[in-house]
């Protein structure tokens, strides 16, 4: 009976996420910045400390009052089917067009596929650009520490407003370039499914290293079906930034995640939350853990049943 109880617990417990490389619920003080503008190479002044991973957010921007890094907004974002959110959230407004980055792997990664996921909510799309390239919010980077604005970003997150409708679209690109068009070009948008202001969206991006030049691939999943969460392999992507002669690989290796706002998008504008980085799909799409009380009740009932059986 004891063995059966243990088996029952194991069946109800979620698999361990050994492939999860980094998590940030932005459990920092609302109103502060992810990293201060005076955090520089020569005079380090690190930003928010992620205690669990012992890494700080660092400023990687242009400096100046108009180039603040994203701030910390009050309240967290949540999405049905995912693990409960924690902390607060990162927040952009029109005064925050600087950049912050955080180390998301213990060492540089130069092979395989790396995934990131996050929750996104655009609270005001009134001044969001409707240009074909849209606005870049973030993606993988190849450097750590303080510095100037990154020149390379991979598996990027982009948004743009519809030219006529009061909605916006989400897109990706293998690198930070702005080429557009059919599959085979860099910037790709899901122009079928528009999103409204105030809607929370679950986004997953990936960067795949492929041997050779101009072969790497970025993919994006937008609100993937909850039935695929924690699956052994990912479902078909919503978007793919395909390899091609005109698309240079973003970098030889990646090690950090960069978050920024490259133009004004309203005030308040964008919230970004629950950042996860991992080397498989399951690690960045975690489902809720079973309630401890539920497990306790199950085991208790089994023990009680055993006692009754022994007396009969």
C-alpha positions in Angstrom: 0.0 0.0 0.0 2.9 2.4 0.8 4.3 1.8 -2.7 0.9 2.5 -4.2 0.6 5.8 -2.3 4.1 6.9 -3.6 3.1 6.0 -7.1 -0.1 8.0 -6.8 1.9 11.1 -5.7 4.3 10.7 -8.6 1.5 10.5 -11.1 0.0 13.7 -9.8 3.3 15.6 -9.6 4.5 17.6 -12.6 7.8 16.6 -14.2 10.9 18.5 -13.1 12.0 21.3 -15.4 15.7 20.6 -15.5 15.8 22.4 -18.8 14.6 25.7 -17.3 17.6 28.1 -17.5 16.1 31.3 -16.2 12.9 32.7 -14.7 11.9 36.2 -13.7 8.5 37.1 -12.3 9.7 40.7 -11.9 9.3 40.6 -8.1 10.8 44.0 -7.7 9.5 47.3 -6.2 6.9 49.0 -8.4 8.0 52.4 -9.8 11.7 51.5 -10.0 13.6 50.8 -13.2 15.0 47.5 -14.3 18.4 49.2 -14.5 19.5 52.8 -14.0 20.9 55.0 -16.8 24.1 55.5 -14.8 25.0 51.8 -14.9 28.0 51.9 -17.2 31.0 49.7 -18.1 33.4 52.2 -16.4 31.1 52.8 -13.4 29.0 49.7 -12.7 25.7 50.4 -11.0 23.7 47.2 -11.5 19.9 47.2 -11.6 17.4 44.8 -10.2 18.8 41.6 -8.7 17.2 38.3 -9.5 17.9 36.6 -6.3 17.1 33.1 -7.5 19.7 33.2 -10.2 22.1 35.8 -8.7 22.1 38.0 -11.7 21.3 41.7 -12.1 19.5 43.5 -14.9 22.0 45.9 -16.6 21.5 49.1 -18.6 22.4 48.8 -22.2 21.1 52.0 -23.7 22.0 55.4 -25.1 21.7 57.3 -21.8 19.8 60.6 -21.4 16.5 61.3 -19.8 14.5 60.0 -22.8 16.3 56.7 -22.7 15.3 55.2 -19.4 15.2 51.4 -19.2 11.8 49.7 -18.7 10.3 50.2 -15.3 8.5 48.0 -12.8 4.8 48.1 -13.0 2.4 47.3 -10.2 0.6 44.0 -10.5 1.3 40.8 -12.4 -0.1 39.2 -15.5 -1.6 35.8 -15.7 -2.8 33.3 -18.3 -5.2 30.4 -18.0 -3.4 27.0 -18.0 0.0 28.4 -16.9 1.6 28.3 -13.5 0.4 31.1 -11.2 2.3 34.3 -11.8 4.4 36.0 -9.1 5.7 39.5 -8.3 5.0 42.5 -10.5 5.7 43.1 -14.2 8.0 45.1 -16.4 6.4 48.2 -17.9 7.2 50.5 -20.7 5.8 54.0 -21.4 6.9 56.7 -23.8 9.7 57.9 -21.6 11.4 54.5 -21.5 13.0 53.9 -24.9 16.2 52.6 -23.4 17.3 49.0 -23.0 18.0 46.6 -20.2 19.3 43.0 -20.4 19.9 40.1 -18.0 22.0 37.0 -18.3 19.8 34.0 -18.8 22.3 31.2 -19.1 25.3 30.3 -17.1 27.5 30.2 -20.2 27.1 31.2 -23.8 24.9 28.9 -25.9 25.9 28.2 -29.5 24.0 25.1 -30.5 20.6 23.6 -30.4 17.4 25.5 -29.9 16.8 28.0 -27.0 13.2 29.1 -26.1 11.9 32.1 -24.2 8.3 32.8 -23.1 6.5 35.7 -21.6 3.1 37.3 -21.0 2.4 40.5 -22.9 -0.3 43.1 -22.5 -0.5 46.3 -24.5 -2.6 48.6 -22.5 -2.8 51.5 -24.9 -2.3 51.1 -28.7 -3.4 54.7 -29.6 0.1 55.8 -30.5 1.5 52.5 -31.6 3.0 52.7 -35.0 1.3 50.9 -38.0 4.5 50.8 -40.0 5.4 47.5 -41.7 8.3 46.8 -39.3 6.4 47.8 -36.1 8.2 48.1 -32.8 10.7 45.8 -31.3 10.3 44.9 -27.6 13.0 42.4 -27.0 14.8 39.2 -27.7 18.0 37.2 -27.1 21.3 39.1 -27.0 25.0 37.9 -27.1 26.5 40.1 -24.4 26.2 40.6 -20.6 26.8 43.6 -18.4 26.3 47.3 -19.0 26.8 48.7 -22.5 25.4 50.7 -25.3 22.3 49.8 -27.3 22.6 46.2 -28.7 23.2 46.0 -32.4 22.1 42.3 -32.6 19.0 40.8 -31.1 17.6 37.3 -32.0 14.1 35.7 -31.9 12.7 39.2 -31.5 9.3 40.2 -30.3 7.6 42.9 -32.4 4.2 44.6 -32.3 2.5 46.9 -34.8 -1.0 48.5 -35.0 -3.5 47.8 -37.7 -3.6 50.7 -40.2 -7.4 51.1 -39.8 -8.7 48.8 -37.0 -8.2 49.4 -33.3 -6.1 46.3 -32.8 -2.5 45.3 -33.1 -0.5 42.3 -34.4 2.5 40.4 -32.9 5.5 39.4 -35.0 9.0 38.1 -34.8 12.3 38.1 -36.7 15.4 36.0 -36.6 17.5 39.2 -36.0 16.9 42.9 -35.4 16.8 43.7 -39.1 13.7 45.1 -40.7 13.3 43.2 -44.0 9.6 42.2 -44.6 7.7 40.0 -47.0 6.7 36.4 -47.5 8.4 33.5 -45.6 12.0 33.6 -46.3 12.4 37.2 -45.1 13.2 38.4 -41.6 10.2 40.2 -40.1 7.0 38.0 -39.9 3.7 39.1 -38.4 0.5 37.1 -37.6 -1.8 39.4 -39.5 -4.7 37.0 -39.1 -5.2 37.3 -35.4 -5.4 40.8 -34.1 -5.2 41.7 -30.4 -7.0 44.3 -28.4 -5.7 46.8 -25.8 -5.8 45.2 -22.3 -5.6 41.6 -23.6 -3.0 39.3 -22.0 -1.2 37.2 -24.6 1.1 34.2 -24.1 4.1 34.4 -26.4 6.9 31.8 -26.9 9.9 32.5 -29.1 12.8 30.3 -30.1 16.2 30.6 -31.7 17.7 27.6 -33.5 21.4 27.4 -34.3 21.9 25.7 -37.6 25.5 25.0 -38.9 26.7 27.2 -41.7 26.0 30.9 -42.5 22.5 32.4 -42.8 20.9 29.2 -41.6 19.6 30.0 -38.1 15.9 30.1 -37.6 13.5 32.0 -35.3 10.0 30.8 -34.5 7.2 32.2 -32.5 4.0 30.8 -30.9 1.2 33.2 -30.0 -1.4 31.9 -27.6 -0.6 28.2 -28.2 -3.2 25.7 -27.2 -3.2 24.9 -23.5 -3.2 21.2 -24.4 0.4 21.6 -25.7 1.8 23.0 -22.5 4.6 20.9 -21.1 4.5 18.7 -24.2 7.7 16.8 -25.1 7.9 18.7 -28.4 6.5 22.0 -29.5 3.4 22.4 -31.7 3.6 23.9 -35.1 4.7 27.6 -34.8 2.5 30.5 -35.5 5.4 32.3 -37.3 8.8 31.3 -38.7 11.6 33.6 -39.7 13.1 31.4 -42.3 16.7 31.2 -43.4 17.8 32.8 -46.6 20.6 34.5 -48.3 19.4 38.0 -47.2 19.0 37.1 -43.5 22.3 37.1 -41.6 22.5 34.9 -38.5 22.0 37.1 -35.4 25.1 35.9 -33.5 27.4 33.0 -33.0 26.1 32.5 -29.5 23.6 33.9 -27.1 23.7 34.5 -23.3 21.2 37.2 -22.3 17.7 38.6 -22.9 17.2 42.2 -23.9 14.1 44.2 -23.2 13.4 47.6 -24.6 10.9 50.0 -26.2 12.2 51.4 -29.5 9.5 54.1 -30.0 6.5 55.6 -28.2 3.6 53.3 -27.8 1.2 55.3 -25.5 1.2 55.9 -21.8 0.7 53.5 -20.1 1.7 51.2 -22.8 3.2 47.7 -22.5 3.5 45.2 -19.7 5.8 42.2 -20.0 5.8 39.5 -17.4 6.8 35.9 -16.5 10.0 35.7 -18.5 11.2 32.1 -18.9 14.2 30.8 -20.8 14.8 27.1 -21.4 16.2 24.6 -23.9 12.9 22.8 -24.5 9.3 23.6 -25.0 8.1 22.1 -21.7 10.3 24.3 -19.5 8.8 27.5 -20.9 5.1 26.4 -20.9 4.7 25.1 -17.3 1.3 24.0 -16.1 0.2 24.6 -12.4 1.6 22.3 -9.8 -1.0 20.1 -8.1 -2.3 21.3 -4.7 -0.4 19.9 -1.8 -3.7 19.6 0.1 -5.2 17.5 -2.6 -2.3 15.1 -2.5 -2.5 14.9 1.3 -6.2 14.0 1.1 -5.6 11.3 -1.5 -2.9 9.7 0.6 -5.0 10.0 3.7 -7.9 8.3 2.0 -5.7 5.5 0.8 -4.3 4.9 4.2 -7.8 4.9 5.7 -8.9 2.4 3.0 -6.0 0.2 3.9 -6.9 0.2 7.5 -10.5 -0.8 6.8 -9.3 -3.5 4.4 -7.0 -4.9 7.1 -9.8 -5.2 9.6 -12.1 -7.1 7.3 
